[in-house]
Amino acid sequence: VRSRRQRQMCIREGTKTIKAFCEKIEKFGYIPGVYASSYLYDNDINTKKLPKSTVVWVADYNESVSTSSAYHIWQYSRTGKSDSIESKYVDLNYWYSKKQKG
């Protein structure tokens, strides 16, 4: 079991690594994005420390998103169906962004 201090250090280090990745992606002219569950956003990633251009994509299969973090895309199902895709299941998402840069 990790202490509160150890947990905070893990969150800081993980967020620092994700931020560095997003900044590198942005430097090469791309829009950075992070995909994780509501649980990870609430417990392991501080999205407020990420570059403002980062697209936050949250996977949460409940009736509504449970994370307190701001997000752009909500993956609400991983068991969707599509007649035009030859796969048992497809992911279903809502995109809440008004305008995409790039």
BELZI-V388659 format. One record per residue. N is the residue number from 0. RES is the residue in three letters. SS is DSSP state (hx for helix, st for strand, lp for the rest). PSI is psi in radians with two decimals (* if undefined). OMEGA is omega in degrees with one decimal (* if undefined). Layout:
BEGIN
n/res/ss/psi/omega
N/RES/SS/PSI/OMEGA
N/RES/SS/PSI/OMEGA
END
This chain:
BEGIN
n/res/ss/psi/omega
0/VAL/lp/2.26/179.9
1/ARG/lp/2.52/175.5
2/SER/lp/2.90/178.4
3/ARG/hx/-0.71/179.3
4/ARG/hx/-0.76/178.5
5/GLN/hx/-0.72/179.8
6/ARG/hx/-0.77/178.5
7/GLN/hx/-0.67/177.3
8/MET/hx/-0.73/179.3
9/CYS/hx/-0.74/178.2
10/ILE/hx/-0.80/179.5
11/ARG/hx/-0.81/-178.1
12/GLU/hx/-0.74/178.6
13/GLY/hx/-0.79/178.9
14/THR/hx/-0.71/178.6
15/LYS/hx/-0.73/179.4
16/THR/hx/-0.78/179.1
17/ILE/hx/-0.73/178.9
18/LYS/hx/-0.77/179.2
19/ALA/hx/-0.74/177.8
20/PHE/hx/-0.85/-178.4
21/CYS/hx/-0.71/178.6
22/GLU/hx/-0.66/178.5
23/LYS/hx/-0.78/178.6
24/ILE/hx/-0.79/-180.0
25/GLU/hx/-0.67/180.0
26/LYS/hx/-0.56/179.6
27/PHE/lp/0.16/173.2
28/GLY/lp/0.22/179.9
29/TYR/lp/2.80/175.9
30/ILE/lp/2.09/-179.7
31/PRO/lp/2.66/177.8
32/GLY/st/2.61/177.9
33/VAL/st/2.29/179.5
34/TYR/st/2.18/178.7
35/ALA/st/2.99/177.1
36/SER/st/2.85/175.2
37/SER/hx/-0.71/-179.6
38/TYR/hx/-0.82/-179.6
39/LEU/hx/-0.71/178.1
40/TYR/hx/-0.66/-178.8
41/ASP/hx/-0.43/-172.3
42/ASN/hx/-0.35/-172.7
43/ASP/lp/-0.20/-176.7
44/ILE/lp/2.23/175.2
45/ASN/lp/1.63/-175.2
46/THR/hx/-0.37/178.3
47/LYS/hx/-0.33/-179.9
48/LYS/hx/-0.10/-178.5
49/LEU/lp/2.73/176.5
50/PRO/lp/2.51/-177.7
51/LYS/lp/-0.46/-178.2
52/SER/lp/-0.12/-176.1
53/THR/lp/2.22/174.9
54/VAL/st/2.15/179.2
55/VAL/st/2.08/-176.3
56/TRP/st/2.07/-175.2
57/VAL/st/2.30/174.1
58/ALA/st/2.06/179.9
59/ASP/lp/2.00/-171.8
60/TYR/lp/0.46/176.3
61/ASN/lp/-3.11/178.9
62/GLU/lp/-0.48/176.9
63/SER/lp/2.89/-179.7
64/VAL/lp/2.33/-177.0
65/SER/lp/-0.13/180.0
66/THR/lp/2.62/175.3
67/SER/lp/-0.12/178.6
68/SER/lp/2.61/172.7
69/ALA/lp/2.56/-179.2
70/TYR/lp/2.81/-180.0
71/HIS/lp/-0.60/-176.6
72/ILE/st/2.38/176.6
73/TRP/st/1.99/172.1
74/GLN/st/1.84/-173.7
75/TYR/st/-0.16/178.4
76/SER/st/2.55/172.6
77/ARG/st/0.13/-177.9
78/THR/st/0.59/177.7
79/GLY/st/2.92/179.9
80/LYS/lp/2.57/175.8
81/SER/lp/2.24/178.3
82/ASP/lp/-0.44/-175.3
83/SER/lp/0.00/179.7
84/ILE/lp/2.19/-178.2
85/GLU/lp/1.31/179.2
86/SER/lp/2.63/179.0
87/LYS/lp/-0.82/-179.1
88/TYR/lp/2.71/173.4
89/VAL/st/2.67/175.1
90/ASP/st/2.50/176.8
91/LEU/st/2.33/-173.8
92/ASN/st/2.69/167.2
93/TYR/st/2.34/177.2
94/TRP/st/2.09/-174.8
95/TYR/lp/0.13/-178.7
96/SER/lp/2.38/178.5
97/LYS/lp/-0.61/-173.5
98/LYS/lp/2.36/178.1
99/GLN/lp/2.31/176.5
100/LYS/lp/2.76/170.8
101/GLY/lp/*/*
END
